[in-house]
């Protein structure tokens, strides 16, 4: 089985950790490995596929040296340099790096305390033995919590990665002359933030031929199961893919049933029983006569139950069935409604960035925005580091950058270019950029980028104090979660929602693959208070601007309509909101 993106990213992080602990690499080399790991981990294409196709340049921040290492890895299965760098360090050091909150130095400290592996680490925490040896009780408690969360989320893919793999499979399936329709199923079709295995359904009159065709798909390493109308295969990347083929006459019932969710289907079956009907993947059966009513489409099935067809994203039994029965389903926001993106990071020159800069120029980001058909675009780089930059230096940098963007604006006719920043919300709720500099901007995004694990009261107060600043327009990635890495910060969301609604502050729905934040359930809750949203990509290179669809998916799962999302508005209304 070939290495997948997560395994390659893990290996690169292990090398970065070894360089750090042995002090044999400089800060730039270590950062290059860490950045490459992050880029590969969040890529929606398999890095090995990109290498085979000569497209490694599509991975942002990948220098020639790292490309040569990857080539050696994919050709031989190992890299001599990596082996030599890691030699002498116990395996448990690298195992511990998977535990949230544990970095290289802490991992080495734990290894020196006699911990042999992750199970031993967990046991020594539970028994109290590790703390007795002098290890921090607070870090031990956090680590145990992290280990438990890791076991729950193991095997879950980020939605953007799963979506990209699914598109390739769908493209292959639809090339068959025997396939009428093909759709993903389950959590992927409902666009849930993380996805398990990839499941697909096909409508066809020739299921055996479709199954044979599916099992010959490029990239299949093993066929686990093969029947007349279904099959399960494993790809070279390790992904398991299931296929189910249904007849065109009853395909609507099959598609509805396996899209789910489980709770949605249970509610539907209860509703059907009340109408003397029974519901299954084969169709709707009349209880009185046993007659099976075939449904070619989902719309036919829902219509027989006297209701509208809920969009797949909201089939979670959270009120969509009641709304559908009343014919009052929301008109959910769509990707085509989006007219701009205000959270983009460029490579504009900066001496000591507070966080990772972008890979492309402002002009390149603007060009991509035009290609996407946007009416407006905003560049919101991170400012210089707060601790390494004086107030005067910060103002001068913002002023110089503002003049640069103003000059670009004057030479850009077909799209509105806006000048923004993404600033840090400090521990006390103050901002990392002074007001006199913020005054120069068209808009300001503020977000928490450190001390995410504060108490509910602390996080709430930090957010509210930042939002009280008249120059702050948007709260970035509000819960601060990193999918499969870090849980959400606790906060009094009702208090924050009320403040945002009253003071015209926007909550961001961040479309970056491992964020998808604000969460869909909180989007739904915020709507009750009249909060408005902005969907942004947080792109650090031009290709990531295509991730907008995943932010839209979160908004749709949260029942948001176009009127609730300000970057679907026309320029006049949008500019009025931001007082531009």
C-alpha positions, -999 to 999 in steps of 0.1 A, spaced: 0 0 0 14 34 -10 18 62 16 -11 86 17 -10 123 25 -14 119 63 14 94 64 38 116 43 29 146 64 36 127 96 70 116 83 79 152 75 69 163 109 90 136 125 120 148 106 113 184 117 111 172 153 143 153 150 161 183 136 147 204 165 158 179 192 193 172 177 198 209 169 212 199 135 188 219 114 184 257 112 150 274 118 143 278 81 149 241 73 127 230 102 100 254 91 102 242 55 95 206 67 66 218 89 51 239 62 54 211 36 37 187 61 8 211 65 4 217 28 5 180 20 -19 171 48 -45 197 36 -41 189 -1 -72 176 -18 -50 155 -41 -28 126 -32 8 138 -32 20 105 -47 -4 110 -76 9 146 -81 44 132 -82 36 106 -107 19 132 -129 48 157 -125 26 182 -106 44 185 -73 46 223 -80 9 224 -70 19 218 -34 26 253 -20 59 259 -3 76 228 -16 112 236 -25 135 216 -48 152 198 -20 119 186 -5 107 175 -40 139 154 -43 132 138 -9 96 129 -20 109 114 -52 133 92 -33 105 83 -9 81 72 -36 107 54 -56 124 35 -28 100 36 1 125 55 23 148 86 24 184 81 36 186 116 49 154 111 70 168 79 85 201 95 94 183 125 110 160 103 131 186 77 142 193 77 180 158 89 190 134 64 205 103 55 185 80 67 213 92 103 207 76 102 173 45 83 185 39 110 211 39 138 185 4 125 175 -10 135 209 -26 170 208 -5 195 228 27 175 229 57 189 209 91 174 203 107 186 235 79 174 257 79 141 238 116 137 245 111 145 282 84 118 284 107 92 268 134 100 293 109 92 321 108 56 308 76 56 287 79 29 261 49 35 238 15 53 237 -3 26 257 24 27 284 20 65 284 -17 63 288 -14 37 316 12 58 335 -10 88 334 -40 69 347 -20 53 375 -4 86 384 30 71 380 41 97 354 32 126 376 51 110 405 82 110 383 79 148 380 58 152 349 33 181 348 -2 169 360 -18 196 338 -1 184 306 -8 148 315 -45 155 319 -46 173 286 -27 145 269 -51 119 282 -81 139 269 -63 142 235 -56 105 233 -93 97 240 -104 122 213 -79 107 188 -94 72 193 -129 86 185 -119 104 153 -95 78 140 -102 70 104 -122 101 96 -112 121 66 -116 159 62 -145 167 40 -124 185 13 -101 155 9 -130 130 8 -148 153 -17 -118 155 -41 -113 117 -40 -150 112 -46 -151 134 -76 -124 113 -93 -144 81 -86 -176 97 -99 -159 109 -130 -147 73 -136 -181 58 -130 -200 82 -152 -177 72 -181 -194 38 -182 -221 35 -208 -241 13 -183 -243 40 -156 -274 63 -157 -267 82 -125 -240 81 -98 -239 98 -64 -219 96 -32 -238 84 -1 -239 90 36 -220 117 54 -202 128 22 -234 135 3 -247 154 34 -213 173 34 -204 165 70 -171 180 81 -154 147 84 -161 115 65 -155 78 71 -153 54 41 -164 65 7 -198 50 -4 -214 54 -38 -246 44 -55 -253 39 -92 -285 36 -112 -282 10 -139 -300 -18 -158 -267 -37 -160 -254 -40 -124 -230 -69 -130 -212 -49 -158 -211 -18 -135 -196 -38 -107 -170 -53 -130 -161 -19 -143 -159 -5 -108 -135 -32 -96 -111 -24 -126 -109 13 -116 -74 27 -117 -59 28 -82 -76 -3 -68 -52 -24 -49 -76 -50 -35 -112 -62 -41 -127 -71 -7 -161 -81 -19 -178 -85 -53 -214 -94 -58 -241 -90 -85 -250 -54 -75 -224 -43 -50 -186 -43 -44 -160 -31 -19 -125 -22 -29 -94 -7 -12 -74 19 -31 -36 21 -31 -40 50 -7 -57 27 18 -92 42 13 -120 17 13 -147 24 -13 -181 8 -14 -205 6 -44 -242 -2 -45 -260 -5 -78 -298 -1 -80 -324 -4 -107 -335 29 -123 -372 22 -113 -364 23 -76 -332 43 -75 -348 72 -57 -356 51 -27 -321 36 -26 -304 70 -29 -326 85 -2 -321 56 22 -283 54 20 -279 92 21 -294 92 56 -290 104 82 -301 75 104 -323 98 125 -338 114 94 -347 79 81 -362 67 114 -385 98 115 -395 92 78 -404 56 85 -425 66 115 -443 92 92 -449 65 66 -464 41 91 -489 68 101 -500 69 64 -503 31 63 -471 29 43 -437 12 49 -405 27 36 -373 9 26 -344 12 2 -366 -5 -24 -395 19 -24 -427 26 -5 -451 -3 2 -488 0 8 -496 -18 41 -531 -28 29 -522 -45 -4 -484 -50 -1 -480 -32 -34 -445 -17 -38 -445 18 -53 -412 23 -71 -397 58 -70 -372 67 -97 -362 99 -78 -360 112 -43 -385 139 -52 -411 112 -60 -405 95 -27 -409 126 -6 -439 137 -26 -457 104 -18 -452 113 19 -468 147 13 -437 168 17 -409 188 0 -376 172 -6 -350 184 20 -316 192 6 -292 163 16 -271 187 39 -300 192 63 -313 156 66 -304 153 103 -339 152 119 -334 186 133 -367 201 121 -363 196 83 -391 170 81 -416 193 100 -406 222 77 -409 200 46 -444 188 56 -454 225 59 -436 233 26 -415 258 44 -380 246 38 -353 273 37 -339 283 3 -303 274 12 -274 295 0 -255 281 -30 -220 285 -43 -231 305 -73 -245 331 -49 -210 341 -36 -197 374 -50 -164 377 -31 -139 364 -5 -124 386 22 -100 363 39 -69 358 17 -32 357 26 -6 370 1 32 370 0 33 408 6 68 415 21 69 412 59 100 410 81 87 389 111 51 376 103 30 367 133 17 337 114 24 319 80 22 343 50 6 333 17 25 319 -13 11 342 -41 12 379 -48 -18 402 -42 -21 406 -80 -23 368 -84 -50 365 -58 -70 393 -74 -66 375 -108 -80 343 -94 -109 362 -78 -117 376 -113 -116 341 -127 -141 329 -101 -164 357 -112 -162 376 -80 -173 412 -78 -150 420 -49 -120 405 -31 -102 414 1 -66 408 11 -62 401 48 -26 393 56 -13 386 90 5 416 104 41 416 118 46 398 151 33 418 180 62 410 203 89 418 177 74 450 162 71 485 178 39 504 175 56 528 150 69 500 129 35 484 128 18 516 117 45 522 90 41 487 76 3 489 75 5 524 59 30 512 32 8 481 24 -23 503 23 -7 525 -4 4 495 -23 -32 481 -24 -46 515 -33 -23 517 -63 -34 482 -73 -71 493 -69 -66 522 -93 -53 498 -120 -80 472 -114 -113 480 -131 -133 448 -132 -133 439 -95 -133 458 -62 -101 452 -43 -103 457 -5 -76 463 21 -79 442 52 -59 424 79 -64 394 101 -52 405 135 -47 385 167 -69 387 197 -45 389 225 -49 371 259 -65 402 274 -88 408 245 -68 436 230 -57 435 193 -22 430 179 -25 461 157 -31 496 171 -63 516 162 -44 542 143 -32 515 119 -66 497 118 -82 531 108 -64 528 74 -81 496 65 -114 489 46 -121 461 71 -106 441 99 -108 404 107 -99 394 143 -92 359 156 -78 340 185 -45 323 174 -31 314 208 -43 301 243 -73 284 227 -79 263 258 -89 291 282 -120 288 303 -154 295 289 -155 329 306 -120 339 295 -126 330 258 -160 348 259 -145 379 274 -116 380 249 -139 377 219 -164 403 232 -136 428 241 -121 424 206 -155 428 189 -162 460 209 -134 476 189 -151 498 163 -126 488 136 -133 450 139 -158 438 114 -154 400 114 -147 373 140 -124 347 123 -129 309 127 -149 316 159 -145 283 178 -108 279 169 -112 242 162 -88 223 140 -105 192 127 -87 160 138 -62 181 157 -77 204 182 -112 207 198 -133 239 198 -128 266 224 -157 268 249 -175 302 249 -209 317 258 -222 316 223 -256 330 231 -239 361 246 -216 364 215 -245 360 191 -266 386 208 -236 411 207 -229 404 170 -266 408 160 -269 441 180 -236 456 168 -235 444 131 -205 422 137 -200 393 113 -192 357 122 -170 340 97 -177 306 82 -141 296 75 -138 272 46 -102 261 52 -101 223 51 -93 216 87 -114 244 102 -149 246 86 -156 270 114 -182 283 126 -197 249 130 -230 241 113 -249 236 146 -237 271 158 -246 287 124 -282 274 130 -282 287 165 -268 321 155 -295 325 129 -321 326 156 -305 358 169 -304 375 135 -266 372 131 -251 377 97 -222 356 83 -194 359 58 -180 328 41 -143 330 35 -116 306 23 -86 317 45 -66 308 14 -28 310 16 -24 303 -21 -46 307 -52 -58 271 -55 -72 272 -20 -96 299 -31 -115 270 -47 -124 257 -12 -153 282 -10 -178 253 -17 -169 237 17 -177 269 36 -210 270 16 -217 234 27 -213 244 64 -237 273 59 -262 251 42 -260 225 70 -267 254 93 -298 264 73 -284 297 61 -299 314 31 -282 339 8 -297 368 26 -279 357 58 -244 358 41 -231 392 33 -207 382 5 -237 371 -15 -250 406 -16 -245 430 -44 -217 455 -41 -239 485 -31 -254 467 -1 -221 450 8 -202 483 7 -229 499 28 -225 473 55 -187 479 57 -191 517 53 -167 516 24 
